[in-house]
Amino acid sequence: QVQLVESGGGLVQAGGSLRLTCAASGRTFSRDAMGWFRQAPGKEREFVAAMTWSGGTYYSGSVKGRFTISRDNAKNTVYLQMNSLKPDDTAVYHCAAEGLSYGGTYYQARKYDYWGQGTQVTVSS
């Protein structure tokens, strides 16, 4: 059974940093794209960042320059380093991985077939 488990969320003041971790199990994703999405209360899920299997990166305009996605294929893990956090970054952050359909762009949720339950990030002003 494939599982993606996020950790590292929490409460932080504006301007602070957090590092999210997504540990995958059940299959290897070393040849698949992995990404992060977030969903705030009352809002739609939105793309945050993605990394291809070869190391290419994609970011939403709202986090570019502040967030960094990375991965350790040996550990089957992807990370999201979040710096200069703002109250607008408050959301549940979900890890995602492709692996079945291979359709869509890196910015689209439909590209990803596996999803984690999410970890809450709250940024206070």
Secondary structure as GFF3:
##gff-version 3
##sequence-region A 1 125
A	DSSP	beta_strand	3	7	.	.	.	ID=ss1
A	DSSP	beta_strand	10	13	.	.	.	ID=ss2
A	DSSP	beta_strand	18	25	.	.	.	ID=ss3
A	DSSP	beta_strand	34	39	.	.	.	ID=ss4
A	DSSP	beta_strand	46	51	.	.	.	ID=ss5
A	DSSP	beta_strand	57	59	.	.	.	ID=ss6
A	DSSP	beta_strand	67	72	.	.	.	ID=ss7
A	DSSP	beta_strand	77	82	.	.	.	ID=ss8
A	DSSP	three_ten_helix	87	89	.	.	.	ID=ss9
A	DSSP	beta_strand	91	97	.	.	.	ID=ss10
A	DSSP	three_ten_helix	109	111	.	.	.	ID=ss11
A	DSSP	beta_strand	114	115	.	.	.	ID=ss12
A	DSSP	beta_strand	119	124	.	.	.	ID=ss13
###
